[in-house]
Amino acid sequence: MTSTPSPDGLVVLLHGVGSNGRDLLALAAPWRPFLPDISFVAPDGPFAFDQGPGRQWFSVAGVTPENRPARIAAARSAFDKVMRFELDRHGFRDRLDRVVLVGFSQGSMMALDAVACGRWPVTAAVAVSGRLASPTPYSPSTGTKILLLHGSSDPIVPSWETTRAEEVLRAEGLDVTSRIFPGLGHAISAEGASLARDFIAAALKPAVVA
């Protein structure tokens, strides 16, 4: 009887507000053939969406640019509890160099917060249609690589948020790549999904043993 080999990496998908993990996990389906040794997990946000069905990482009721940073900071404890559970469950608590965060919209804000404040020094993070709205100061691990993807016609989170995030994160010493897709709204395009897949594959490329 042969044993199943342990996964060589973990991708944690973080959904947007009002959605759930199951919806975003569908993004991983076309990635799996290219990342056969990688596990994918898409947890639900810890809070019920307060404006309809679905889940959220923090409340958007009455949210403003001024109060959003405090809401993100207040959500850290619940977010970290979700992360610890998933990393323990999949055996990656002490293998953050083999973990990638992929967030969409509100999920990308939490992914960037996890990296920017230094709580989760994962090997890489992908933020789609998001913003860096975390309170300062920042203290990231400069070993984390970042990919930012955004649509130029996003009516929910303007694409200049990605441009700003890139500038701030680069100033913090991070390796950041960004791509703005002309005409795309608040969505993940097929091209963006392919770029994210290749970025993840490169970040989780097996180490060469001499």
C-alpha positions in Angstrom: 0.0 0.0 0.0 1.5 3.3 -1.1 1.2 6.4 1.0 0.0 9.7 -0.4 2.8 12.2 -0.6 2.5 15.3 1.6 1.7 18.5 -0.3 4.7 20.7 -1.0 2.8 24.0 -0.7 -0.4 25.6 0.5 -2.4 28.3 -1.2 -4.9 30.1 1.0 -7.7 31.8 -1.0 -9.5 34.7 0.8 -12.9 35.7 -0.6 -14.5 39.0 -1.0 -17.2 40.5 1.2 -20.6 38.8 0.9 -19.1 35.7 -0.7 -17.7 32.5 0.8 -14.7 30.2 0.4 -16.5 27.7 -1.8 -17.1 30.4 -4.5 -13.4 31.4 -4.6 -12.1 27.9 -4.4 -13.5 27.5 -8.0 -10.6 29.7 -9.0 -8.2 26.9 -8.1 -9.7 24.3 -10.5 -7.8 25.3 -13.6 -4.6 25.8 -11.5 -4.5 22.3 -10.1 -3.0 20.6 -13.2 -0.1 23.1 -13.2 0.4 22.8 -9.4 -0.1 19.1 -8.7 1.8 19.0 -5.4 0.0 22.1 -4.0 -3.0 22.1 -1.6 -5.7 24.7 -1.9 -7.9 25.9 0.9 -10.6 28.7 0.9 -11.9 29.4 4.4 -15.1 31.3 5.0 -14.7 34.8 6.6 -15.3 34.7 10.3 -18.3 37.0 10.3 -21.7 36.9 8.7 -22.2 39.5 6.0 -24.3 42.2 7.6 -26.0 43.3 4.3 -27.2 39.9 3.0 -26.1 36.3 2.6 -22.4 35.3 2.7 -19.5 36.0 4.9 -17.1 38.9 5.5 -13.7 39.5 7.1 -14.9 42.8 8.6 -18.0 44.9 8.4 -18.5 47.3 5.6 -21.6 48.9 7.1 -20.8 52.6 7.2 -17.2 52.0 6.2 -15.2 55.1 5.2 -11.5 55.6 4.2 -11.1 57.1 7.7 -12.5 54.1 9.7 -11.4 51.3 7.4 -7.9 50.9 8.9 -9.3 50.5 12.4 -11.7 47.9 11.2 -8.9 45.9 9.5 -6.9 46.1 12.7 -9.9 44.9 14.8 -10.4 42.0 12.4 -6.8 40.7 12.8 -7.5 38.4 15.7 -10.4 36.6 13.9 -8.4 36.4 10.7 -5.3 35.0 12.5 -7.5 32.3 14.2 -8.7 31.2 10.7 -5.2 31.2 9.4 -3.8 29.2 12.4 -6.6 26.6 12.0 -5.9 26.1 8.3 -2.2 26.0 8.6 -2.4 23.5 11.5 -4.9 21.4 9.6 -2.7 21.2 6.5 0.7 20.9 8.3 2.1 24.3 7.3 2.2 26.2 10.6 6.0 26.1 10.6 6.4 26.2 6.8 5.3 29.7 5.9 8.0 29.7 3.2 5.7 27.3 1.3 2.4 29.3 1.8 0.9 31.7 -0.6 -2.1 34.0 0.2 -4.5 34.9 -2.7 -7.2 37.5 -1.9 -10.0 39.1 -3.9 -11.4 42.5 -2.9 -11.8 42.4 0.9 -9.9 39.2 1.1 -6.9 41.0 -0.6 -7.0 43.7 2.0 -6.6 41.1 4.7 -3.9 39.3 2.7 -1.9 42.6 2.3 -2.5 43.5 6.0 -1.2 40.1 7.0 2.0 40.7 5.0 2.4 44.4 5.6 2.3 44.3 9.4 4.6 41.3 9.5 2.3 38.8 11.2 2.3 36.3 8.4 5.7 36.2 6.5 4.5 33.9 3.8 6.5 33.3 0.6 4.1 35.3 -1.6 0.7 37.0 -1.8 -1.6 37.8 -4.7 -4.1 40.7 -4.2 -6.8 41.1 -6.8 -9.1 44.2 -6.9 -8.0 45.3 -3.5 -6.2 48.0 -1.5 -3.7 48.4 1.2 -5.8 50.0 3.9 -3.9 48.8 7.0 -2.9 51.2 9.7 0.7 52.1 9.8 3.5 51.5 10.7 4.4 48.5 8.5 7.0 45.9 9.3 6.8 43.3 6.5 9.2 40.4 5.8 11.0 41.5 2.7 11.2 37.9 1.6 7.5 38.0 0.6 6.8 38.5 -3.1 3.7 40.4 -4.1 1.5 40.3 -7.2 -1.2 43.0 -7.5 -3.9 42.7 -10.2 -6.7 45.2 -10.9 -9.2 46.3 -13.5 -9.0 49.8 -14.7 -12.8 50.1 -14.7 -13.3 48.7 -11.2 -16.4 50.6 -9.8 -15.9 49.2 -6.3 -12.2 49.6 -5.6 -10.5 52.1 -7.9 -7.4 50.8 -9.7 -5.3 53.6 -8.3 -5.4 51.7 -5.0 -3.2 49.1 -6.6 -0.8 51.7 -7.9 -0.6 53.2 -4.4 -0.2 49.8 -2.7 2.7 49.0 -5.1 4.4 52.3 -4.2 4.0 51.8 -0.5 5.1 48.2 -0.4 8.1 48.8 -2.6 9.1 51.6 -0.3 9.0 48.9 2.5 11.5 46.8 0.6 9.1 44.3 -0.9 9.4 42.7 -4.4 6.1 43.9 -6.0 4.7 43.2 -9.5 1.4 44.8 -10.6 -0.8 44.7 -13.6 -3.8 46.9 -14.5 -6.2 45.4 -17.0 -7.8 48.0 -19.3 -11.6 47.9 -19.2 -11.9 45.2 -16.6 -14.3 45.8 -13.7 -14.3 44.3 -10.2 -13.4 40.8 -11.3 -10.7 38.3 -11.9 -10.0 38.0 -15.6 -8.8 34.8 -17.3 -5.5 36.6 -18.1 -5.2 37.6 -14.5 -5.9 34.1 -13.3 -3.2 32.8 -15.6 -0.7 35.4 -14.3 -1.5 34.5 -10.7 -1.1 30.8 -11.5 2.3 31.3 -12.9 3.3 33.6 -10.1 2.3 31.0 -7.5 4.1 28.3 -9.4 7.3 30.3 -9.4 6.9 31.2 -5.7 6.4 27.5 -4.7 9.0 26.1 -7.1 10.8 23.2 -5.3 14.2 24.1 -4.0 17.1 22.6 -5.8 19.1 20.3 -3.6 22.8 20.4 -4.4 
